[in-house]
Amino acid sequence: MKKLTFIYLVLLIGTVGAANCFGAMTSVQSGTDSNGVYFYSVTSGDESLTFGGKEILAVRIPSKEILEIFPTEGWRSAVSEDVAIWFCTNYNARITEQPVTFSLRSAVDAWTTYDKASEIYPAGNVFGSVYFTNGNLYTTYSGTNGMITSENIAGYESFGFIGPIVPEPMFIWMAFLLPLAFRFFHQQ
């Protein structure tokens, strides 16, 4: 019985250890100048796969009160509500060990961590066709008919980063009420 318990314990520890053994296809370093400018440096991760492709390769960064998106060579950008998104415009582009830096300016200089577990501060995403880090497109054999021999694989990966914090409603009310209180007390 002790031997069986030991085997189950080893299997449990191995399963828990293996649960987090998968690497990341991308690595994102983020920062701020504490004056409302946020930057995100994207490189390939520790996997043998990465993302690429013209117009399908994209980086999506949720943010708050975006004032400006700074241009990145080879990429076009757009803002939709509280999301900044960059689309690659280069043929055969892919995320490599050479960093690509994206940046934006927000009206909010206070920052917090955005991640996969937060509804208020959701994670960012990298989208694209899947490539091997050597530059070859990752495909799978279809075998469904004589005309299609392989299929491209596309996907996305989420990542955590730092970005602007949601302004607290109390501060908004205080900003509104403070001038009124100042006037009230100066009129008497």
C-alpha positions in Angstrom: 0.0 0.0 0.0 2.8 2.4 0.8 4.4 1.7 -2.6 1.1 2.5 -4.4 0.7 5.7 -2.4 4.3 6.7 -3.2 3.6 6.1 -7.0 0.5 8.3 -6.8 2.3 11.0 -5.0 5.1 11.0 -7.6 2.5 11.1 -10.4 0.7 14.0 -8.7 3.9 16.0 -8.3 4.8 15.3 -11.9 1.4 16.4 -13.1 1.5 19.6 -11.1 5.1 20.3 -12.3 4.2 19.7 -15.9 1.1 21.8 -15.8 3.2 25.0 -16.1 6.0 23.6 -18.3 4.8 25.1 -21.6 6.8 28.1 -22.7 5.6 31.3 -24.3 5.7 32.1 -28.0 6.1 35.8 -27.2 7.7 37.8 -24.4 6.5 41.3 -23.6 8.3 43.8 -21.4 6.3 46.9 -20.5 7.0 50.2 -18.8 6.0 53.8 -18.3 7.7 57.2 -18.0 5.2 58.0 -15.2 3.9 60.9 -17.3 1.3 59.0 -19.2 3.5 57.3 -21.8 3.5 53.5 -21.8 5.7 51.3 -23.9 5.6 47.6 -24.8 8.6 45.7 -26.2 7.6 42.4 -27.9 10.1 39.6 -28.7 9.9 35.9 -29.4 9.5 33.8 -26.3 11.1 30.6 -25.2 9.2 28.3 -27.6 10.4 27.2 -31.0 7.3 28.8 -32.5 6.4 32.5 -32.9 3.8 34.7 -34.7 4.1 36.4 -38.1 2.3 37.4 -41.3 1.4 40.6 -43.1 -1.9 42.1 -41.8 -2.6 39.1 -39.7 0.3 39.8 -37.3 -1.2 42.2 -34.7 -0.6 43.4 -31.1 -3.6 44.4 -29.1 -3.2 46.5 -25.9 -6.2 47.4 -23.7 -5.7 50.8 -22.1 -7.5 53.7 -20.5 -8.1 57.3 -21.9 -5.7 56.9 -24.9 -4.6 60.3 -26.2 -2.1 59.2 -28.8 -0.5 56.2 -30.4 3.1 56.6 -31.5 4.1 55.2 -34.9 6.2 52.0 -35.2 8.0 51.4 -38.4 6.3 48.6 -40.5 3.1 48.8 -38.5 -0.1 50.8 -38.7 -2.2 51.5 -35.7 -5.8 52.1 -34.6 -7.7 53.0 -31.5 -11.1 51.5 -30.7 -12.7 52.6 -27.4 -10.1 51.7 -24.8 -7.9 49.4 -27.0 -4.8 50.2 -29.0 -4.0 47.8 -31.8 -1.1 47.6 -34.2 -1.1 45.6 -37.5 2.1 44.6 -39.3 2.4 45.9 -42.8 5.6 44.0 -43.8 5.5 40.8 -45.9 7.0 37.7 -44.2 7.3 39.6 -40.9 7.4 37.7 -37.6 8.2 38.3 -34.0 11.9 37.5 -33.4 14.5 38.1 -30.7 14.9 41.6 -32.1 12.4 43.7 -30.0 9.6 45.6 -31.6 8.4 48.5 -29.4 4.9 49.9 -29.3 3.9 53.0 -27.3 1.0 55.2 -26.5 0.1 58.2 -24.4 -2.7 58.1 -21.9 -4.4 60.9 -20.0 -3.7 58.7 -16.9 -0.2 58.5 -15.5 -1.0 56.2 -12.5 -0.4 52.6 -13.6 -1.4 49.1 -12.6 -0.9 45.5 -13.9 -3.2 44.2 -16.6 -3.4 40.4 -16.8 -5.4 37.4 -17.8 -7.3 37.1 -14.5 -8.7 40.7 -14.5 -12.0 41.9 -16.0 -11.2 45.5 -15.4 -7.6 45.3 -16.6 -7.6 42.6 -19.3 -4.4 41.1 -20.8 -3.0 42.1 -24.1 -2.8 39.8 -27.1 -0.5 39.0 -30.0 -2.2 37.5 -33.1 -0.8 35.9 -36.2 0.1 33.0 -38.3 2.3 30.5 -36.5 5.9 30.2 -37.7 8.9 28.3 -36.5 11.6 30.6 -35.1 13.8 29.7 -38.1 11.2 31.5 -40.3 9.3 28.5 -41.8 5.5 28.6 -41.7 4.1 26.1 -39.3 1.6 23.9 -41.2 -0.2 20.6 -40.6 -0.9 17.9 -43.1 -4.5 18.0 -44.1 -4.9 14.8 -46.1 -8.6 15.6 -46.8 -8.3 15.6 -50.6 -5.6 15.5 -53.3 -5.6 19.3 -53.7 -4.8 20.5 -50.1 -1.6 19.2 -48.7 -1.2 21.4 -45.7 -3.0 24.1 -43.7 -1.7 27.2 -42.0 -2.1 27.5 -38.3 -3.1 30.9 -36.8 -3.6 31.8 -33.2 -3.0 34.2 -30.4 -1.3 34.5 -27.0 -2.2 36.6 -24.1 0.3 38.5 -21.9 0.3 40.7 -18.8 1.7 44.2 -18.8 1.5 47.5 -17.0 -0.9 50.2 -18.2 -3.1 53.2 -17.0 -5.3 52.6 -14.0 -9.0 53.4 -14.1 -9.6 56.7 -12.5 -11.6 56.3 -9.3 -15.1 57.9 -9.4 -14.4 59.5 -6.0 -11.6 61.6 -7.4 -13.9 62.7 -10.2 -16.6 63.8 -7.7 -13.9 65.5 -5.6 -12.6 67.4 -8.6 -16.2 68.6 -9.3 -17.1 69.4 -5.7 -13.9 71.0 -4.6 -14.3 74.2 -6.7 -18.0 74.4 -5.6 -16.9 74.2 -1.9 -14.2 76.8 -2.5 -16.7 79.2 -4.0 -19.2 78.6 -1.3 -16.8 79.4 1.5 -15.3 82.4 -0.3 -18.8 83.9 -0.8 -19.5 84.1 2.9 
